[in-house]
Amino acid sequence: WRDNKVQVSPNVSSAQSAAHLNYQMADGETTKFRMNFTTEFRKRALVFAGLILLLALPMWVWPWYCQGMLWIGLLAGTVEWWASAWNALREGLLQDAPWMISTFCAWVAPTIIMVMQCEQVLGHRKVVECIFIQLVVGDTAQLLCGRTFGHTRICGSLSPGKTLEGYAGGMMLTILYGAVVHKWPLGDIVIAFVAGCAGDLFFSSVKRRLRIKDFSRILSAHGGILDRLDSFIFAANALFWRELLDPSRSARASGTVGL
């Protein structure tokens, strides 16, 4: 009996040590996740504060300031796009220049028209609200919900971090924020959110084609201007073109509704 006890005891001790090691590793992963979550939240909070003080408030008050910032963002995004394309061509990572030109025209042409006429069609305050609803709340809600609850990956080839749970949770929180804070109709919020997600995936596909993580590092850990504006570009365009091409809008503008 003693011999058996002596032989079994080391096995039991090893099993306990392994279990303890696994517990420590799991606890370490949990702690690491919480730290990353907190760090990311703080970064987003700082960006949010900067958007309010340097962009949102002046853009809300002065239409000319809103127009100017949109042009600056579009110009910066264009520079980042072609700088990234040039680097990829120089390093032999991009062999399809016509594809790069066509994809550029696909987003920049409607965006130029949108920036030129957004004040007449949407109004500068609607543009500012779109920045908060999609760019700030929508993107952040997707990220936090995806990291907290995400399991079902649905865009692995374009953006491995995107999950079904992140999209669903992000949409619910964005709808809640847009409806309560800005009194937006449900349809406008959904259009902005879905178009914003499409914009994010569109620019992610371009970056994957160029084999880069960000278009630039001008915003440090947040990447470049185009990396921050990708979802907003598509969201604002969707709202603008929906409103511009709405037949009832033309009727309202001409005063023929109900005649």
DRENDO-1510 file (C-alpha; in Angstrom, 1 decimal, always signed):
<recs>
REC; n; res; u; v; w
REC; 1; TRP; +0.0; +0.0; +0.0 .
REC; 2; ARG; +2.8; +2.4; +0.9 .
REC; 3; ASP; +4.6; +1.5; -2.4 .
REC; 4; ASN; +1.4; +2.3; -4.3 .
REC; 5; LYS; +1.1; +5.6; -2.4 .
REC; 6; VAL; +4.6; +6.6; -3.1 .
REC; 7; GLN; +4.1; +5.9; -6.8 .
REC; 8; VAL; +0.8; +7.7; -7.2 .
REC; 9; SER; +1.7; +10.8; -5.2 .
REC; 10; PRO; +4.0; +12.4; -7.8 .
REC; 11; ASN; +1.3; +11.9; -10.5 .
REC; 12; VAL; -1.2; +13.6; -8.3 .
REC; 13; SER; +1.2; +16.4; -7.6 .
REC; 14; SER; +1.9; +16.8; -11.3 .
REC; 15; ALA; -1.8; +16.9; -12.2 .
REC; 16; GLN; -2.4; +19.6; -9.5 .
REC; 17; SER; +0.5; +21.6; -10.8 .
REC; 18; ALA; -0.7; +21.4; -14.4 .
REC; 19; ALA; -4.2; +22.4; -13.3 .
REC; 20; HIS; -2.8; +25.3; -11.3 .
REC; 21; LEU; -0.7; +26.4; -14.3 .
REC; 22; ASN; -3.7; +26.3; -16.6 .
REC; 23; TYR; -5.6; +28.4; -14.1 .
REC; 24; GLN; -2.8; +30.9; -14.0 .
REC; 25; MET; -2.7; +31.1; -17.8 .
REC; 26; ALA; -6.4; +31.5; -18.1 .
REC; 27; ASP; -6.4; +34.2; -15.4 .
REC; 28; GLY; -3.5; +35.9; -17.2 .
REC; 29; GLU; -5.4; +35.9; -20.5 .
REC; 30; THR; -8.4; +37.4; -18.7 .
REC; 31; THR; -6.3; +40.1; -17.1 .
REC; 32; LYS; -4.6; +40.8; -20.5 .
REC; 33; PHE; -8.1; +41.1; -22.2 .
REC; 34; ARG; -9.3; +43.5; -19.5 .
REC; 35; MET; -6.2; +45.7; -19.9 .
REC; 36; ASN; -6.5; +45.8; -23.7 .
REC; 37; PHE; -10.2; +46.6; -23.4 .
REC; 38; THR; -9.5; +49.4; -20.9 .
REC; 39; THR; -6.6; +50.8; -23.0 .
REC; 40; GLU; -8.7; +50.7; -26.2 .
REC; 41; PHE; -11.6; +52.4; -24.4 .
REC; 42; ARG; -9.3; +55.2; -23.1 .
REC; 43; LYS; -7.9; +55.7; -26.6 .
REC; 44; ARG; -11.4; +55.9; -28.0 .
REC; 45; ALA; -12.4; +58.3; -25.3 .
REC; 46; LEU; -9.5; +60.6; -26.1 .
REC; 47; VAL; -10.4; +60.5; -29.8 .
REC; 48; PHE; -14.0; +61.3; -28.9 .
REC; 49; ALA; -13.0; +64.3; -26.8 .
REC; 50; GLY; -10.8; +65.6; -29.6 .
REC; 51; LEU; -13.6; +65.2; -32.1 .
REC; 52; ILE; -15.9; +67.2; -29.9 .
REC; 53; LEU; -13.5; +70.1; -29.2 .
REC; 54; LEU; -11.6; +70.4; -32.5 .
REC; 55; LEU; -14.2; +69.2; -35.0 .
REC; 56; ALA; -17.7; +68.7; -33.9 .
REC; 57; LEU; -18.4; +71.9; -32.1 .
REC; 58; PRO; -16.9; +74.2; -34.8 .
REC; 59; MET; -18.5; +72.2; -37.6 .
REC; 60; TRP; -21.9; +72.4; -35.8 .
REC; 61; VAL; -21.6; +76.2; -35.5 .
REC; 62; TRP; -20.1; +77.2; -38.8 .
REC; 63; PRO; -21.1; +75.6; -42.1 .
REC; 64; TRP; -18.0; +76.9; -43.8 .
REC; 65; TYR; -15.8; +75.1; -41.2 .
REC; 66; CYS; -17.7; +71.9; -41.8 .
REC; 67; GLN; -17.2; +72.2; -45.5 .
REC; 68; GLY; -13.5; +73.0; -45.0 .
REC; 69; MET; -12.9; +70.0; -42.8 .
REC; 70; LEU; -14.6; +67.7; -45.2 .
REC; 71; TRP; -12.3; +68.9; -48.0 .
REC; 72; ILE; -9.3; +68.6; -45.8 .
REC; 73; GLY; -10.3; +65.0; -44.9 .
REC; 74; LEU; -10.9; +64.1; -48.6 .
REC; 75; LEU; -7.5; +65.6; -49.6 .
REC; 76; ALA; -5.6; +63.8; -46.9 .
REC; 77; GLY; -7.3; +60.5; -47.7 .
REC; 78; THR; -6.4; +61.0; -51.4 .
REC; 79; VAL; -2.8; +61.6; -50.5 .
REC; 80; GLU; -2.6; +58.6; -48.2 .
REC; 81; TRP; -4.3; +56.4; -50.9 .
REC; 82; TRP; -1.8; +57.2; -53.6 .
REC; 83; ALA; +1.2; +57.2; -51.3 .
REC; 84; SER; +0.3; +53.7; -50.2 .
REC; 85; ALA; -0.2; +52.7; -53.8 .
REC; 86; TRP; +3.1; +54.1; -54.9 .
REC; 87; ASN; +4.9; +52.3; -52.1 .
REC; 88; ALA; +3.2; +49.0; -53.0 .
REC; 89; LEU; +4.2; +49.5; -56.7 .
REC; 90; ARG; +7.8; +50.4; -55.8 .
REC; 91; GLU; +8.1; +47.3; -53.7 .
REC; 92; GLY; +6.5; +45.1; -56.3 .
REC; 93; LEU; +3.5; +44.3; -54.1 .
REC; 94; LEU; +0.9; +45.8; -56.5 .
REC; 95; GLN; +0.8; +44.7; -60.2 .
REC; 96; ASP; -2.7; +46.0; -61.1 .
REC; 97; ALA; -2.5; +49.8; -61.4 .
REC; 98; PRO; -5.9; +50.0; -63.3 .
REC; 99; TRP; -7.6; +48.3; -60.4 .
REC; 100; MET; -6.2; +50.9; -58.0 .
REC; 101; ILE; -7.4; +53.7; -60.3 .
REC; 102; SER; -10.9; +52.3; -60.7 .
REC; 103; THR; -11.4; +51.6; -57.0 .
REC; 104; PHE; -10.2; +55.1; -56.2 .
REC; 105; CYS; -12.7; +56.7; -58.6 .
REC; 106; ALA; -15.4; +54.5; -57.2 .
REC; 107; TRP; -15.3; +56.2; -53.8 .
REC; 108; VAL; -13.7; +59.6; -54.5 .
REC; 109; ALA; -16.0; +60.7; -57.4 .
REC; 110; PRO; -19.3; +60.5; -55.4 .
REC; 111; THR; -17.6; +61.9; -52.3 .
REC; 112; ILE; -16.5; +65.0; -54.2 .
REC; 113; ILE; -20.1; +65.7; -55.3 .
REC; 114; MET; -21.3; +64.9; -51.8 .
REC; 115; VAL; -18.9; +67.4; -50.2 .
REC; 116; MET; -19.8; +70.1; -52.7 .
REC; 117; GLN; -23.6; +69.8; -52.1 .
REC; 118; CYS; -23.9; +68.3; -48.6 .
REC; 119; GLU; -25.0; +71.7; -47.1 .
REC; 120; GLN; -27.9; +72.1; -49.6 .
REC; 121; VAL; -29.0; +68.4; -49.4 .
REC; 122; LEU; -28.3; +67.3; -45.9 .
REC; 123; GLY; -27.3; +70.3; -43.9 .
REC; 124; HIS; -24.0; +70.6; -42.1 .
REC; 125; ARG; -25.5; +69.6; -38.7 .
REC; 126; LYS; -26.8; +66.3; -40.2 .
REC; 127; VAL; -23.2; +65.6; -41.4 .
REC; 128; VAL; -21.8; +66.3; -37.9 .
REC; 129; GLU; -24.5; +64.0; -36.4 .
REC; 130; CYS; -23.4; +61.3; -38.9 .
REC; 131; ILE; -19.8; +61.6; -37.7 .
REC; 132; PHE; -21.0; +60.8; -34.1 .
REC; 133; ILE; -23.6; +58.1; -35.0 .
REC; 134; GLN; -21.4; +56.1; -37.3 .
REC; 135; LEU; -17.8; +57.1; -37.0 .
REC; 136; VAL; -17.7; +57.4; -33.2 .
REC; 137; VAL; -20.5; +55.3; -31.7 .
REC; 138; GLY; -21.0; +52.8; -34.5 .
REC; 139; ASP; -17.4; +51.9; -35.0 .
REC; 140; THR; -16.7; +51.8; -31.2 .
REC; 141; ALA; -19.8; +49.7; -30.5 .
REC; 142; GLN; -18.8; +47.2; -33.1 .
REC; 143; LEU; -15.3; +46.9; -31.7 .
REC; 144; LEU; -16.4; +46.5; -28.0 .
REC; 145; CYS; -19.2; +44.1; -28.7 .
REC; 146; GLY; -17.0; +42.1; -31.0 .
REC; 147; ARG; -14.2; +41.8; -28.5 .
REC; 148; THR; -16.6; +41.0; -25.6 .
REC; 149; PHE; -19.1; +38.7; -27.3 .
REC; 150; GLY; -17.7; +37.9; -30.7 .
REC; 151; HIS; -17.3; +34.2; -31.8 .
REC; 152; THR; -18.8; +34.0; -35.3 .
REC; 153; ARG; -16.3; +35.4; -37.8 .
REC; 154; ILE; -18.0; +36.3; -41.0 .
REC; 155; CYS; -15.4; +38.4; -42.9 .
REC; 156; GLY; -12.2; +36.4; -42.4 .
REC; 157; SER; -10.8; +37.1; -45.9 .
REC; 158; LEU; -11.2; +40.9; -45.5 .
REC; 159; SER; -11.2; +41.7; -41.8 .
REC; 160; PRO; -10.6; +38.7; -39.5 .
REC; 161; GLY; -11.6; +40.6; -36.4 .
REC; 162; LYS; -15.2; +41.2; -37.6 .
REC; 163; THR; -17.8; +39.0; -36.0 .
REC; 164; LEU; -21.6; +38.6; -36.3 .
REC; 165; GLU; -22.0; +39.4; -32.7 .
REC; 166; GLY; -20.0; +42.6; -33.1 .
REC; 167; TYR; -22.1; +43.8; -36.0 .
REC; 168; ALA; -25.4; +42.9; -34.3 .
REC; 169; GLY; -24.5; +44.5; -31.0 .
REC; 170; GLY; -23.0; +47.5; -32.7 .
REC; 171; MET; -26.2; +48.0; -34.7 .
REC; 172; MET; -28.4; +47.8; -31.6 .
REC; 173; LEU; -26.3; +50.3; -29.7 .
REC; 174; THR; -26.0; +52.7; -32.7 .
REC; 175; ILE; -29.8; +52.6; -33.2 .
REC; 176; LEU; -30.3; +53.3; -29.5 .
REC; 177; TYR; -27.9; +56.2; -29.5 .
REC; 178; GLY; -29.1; +57.7; -32.8 .
REC; 179; ALA; -32.7; +57.6; -31.9 .
REC; 180; VAL; -32.4; +58.9; -28.3 .
REC; 181; VAL; -29.7; +61.5; -28.7 .
REC; 182; HIS; -30.2; +62.8; -32.2 .
REC; 183; LYS; -33.8; +61.8; -32.9 .
REC; 184; TRP; -32.9; +60.2; -36.2 .
REC; 185; PRO; -35.5; +58.0; -38.0 .
REC; 186; LEU; -34.7; +54.3; -37.8 .
REC; 187; GLY; -34.2; +54.1; -41.5 .
REC; 188; ASP; -31.5; +56.8; -41.6 .
REC; 189; ILE; -29.6; +55.1; -38.7 .
REC; 190; VAL; -29.7; +51.7; -40.4 .
REC; 191; ILE; -28.6; +53.1; -43.8 .
REC; 192; ALA; -25.7; +54.9; -42.2 .
REC; 193; PHE; -24.7; +51.9; -40.1 .
REC; 194; VAL; -24.9; +49.4; -43.0 .
REC; 195; ALA; -23.1; +51.7; -45.4 .
REC; 196; GLY; -20.5; +52.4; -42.8 .
REC; 197; CYS; -19.8; +48.7; -42.4 .
REC; 198; ALA; -19.5; +48.4; -46.2 .
REC; 199; GLY; -17.1; +51.3; -46.3 .
REC; 200; ASP; -14.9; +49.7; -43.6 .
REC; 201; LEU; -14.8; +46.4; -45.6 .
REC; 202; PHE; -14.2; +48.2; -48.9 .
REC; 203; PHE; -11.1; +50.0; -47.6 .
REC; 204; SER; -9.9; +46.8; -45.7 .
REC; 205; SER; -10.0; +44.9; -49.0 .
REC; 206; VAL; -7.8; +47.6; -50.6 .
REC; 207; LYS; -5.3; +47.5; -47.7 .
REC; 208; ARG; -5.2; +43.7; -47.9 .
REC; 209; ARG; -4.5; +44.1; -51.7 .
REC; 210; LEU; -1.6; +46.5; -50.9 .
REC; 211; ARG; -0.5; +44.3; -48.0 .
REC; 212; ILE; -0.6; +47.1; -45.4 .
REC; 213; LYS; -2.2; +47.5; -42.1 .
REC; 214; ASP; -2.9; +51.2; -42.3 .
REC; 215; PHE; -2.8; +53.8; -45.0 .
REC; 216; SER; -0.5; +55.9; -42.9 .
REC; 217; ARG; +0.6; +56.4; -39.3 .
REC; 218; ILE; -0.2; +60.1; -39.0 .
REC; 219; LEU; -2.6; +59.3; -36.1 .
REC; 220; SER; -0.1; +56.9; -34.5 .
REC; 221; ALA; -2.0; +53.8; -33.2 .
REC; 222; HIS; -5.2; +54.9; -35.0 .
REC; 223; GLY; -3.6; +54.7; -38.4 .
REC; 224; GLY; -4.2; +57.4; -41.0 .
REC; 225; ILE; -6.9; +59.8; -41.8 .
REC; 226; LEU; -8.5; +57.5; -44.3 .
REC; 227; ASP; -8.4; +54.6; -41.8 .
REC; 228; ARG; -10.6; +56.8; -39.5 .
REC; 229; LEU; -12.9; +58.2; -42.1 .
REC; 230; ASP; -13.6; +54.9; -44.1 .
REC; 231; SER; -17.0; +54.2; -42.6 .
REC; 232; PHE; -18.1; +57.8; -42.5 .
REC; 233; ILE; -17.3; +58.3; -46.2 .
REC; 234; PHE; -19.7; +55.5; -47.2 .
REC; 235; ALA; -22.3; +56.4; -44.5 .
REC; 236; ALA; -22.4; +60.1; -45.5 .
REC; 237; ASN; -22.6; +59.2; -49.2 .
REC; 238; ALA; -25.5; +56.8; -48.6 .
REC; 239; LEU; -27.5; +59.4; -46.8 .
REC; 240; PHE; -26.6; +62.1; -49.3 .
REC; 241; TRP; -27.4; +60.1; -52.5 .
REC; 242; ARG; -30.6; +58.7; -51.0 .
REC; 243; GLU; -31.8; +62.2; -50.2 .
REC; 244; LEU; -30.6; +63.7; -53.5 .
REC; 245; LEU; -32.3; +61.0; -55.6 .
REC; 246; ASP; -35.5; +60.9; -53.6 .
REC; 247; PRO; -38.4; +61.9; -55.9 .
REC; 248; SER; -40.3; +63.4; -53.0 .
REC; 249; ARG; -37.5; +65.7; -52.3 .
REC; 250; SER; -37.7; +67.3; -55.7 .
REC; 251; ALA; -41.4; +67.7; -55.3 .
REC; 252; ARG; -41.0; +69.4; -52.0 .
REC; 253; ALA; -38.3; +71.7; -53.4 .
REC; 254; SER; -40.6; +72.7; -56.2 .
REC; 255; GLY; -43.6; +73.1; -54.0 .
REC; 256; THR; -45.7; +70.6; -55.9 .
REC; 257; VAL; -46.4; +68.2; -53.1 .
REC; 258; GLY; -50.2; +67.7; -52.7 .
REC; 259; LEU; -51.1; +69.6; -55.8 .
</recs>
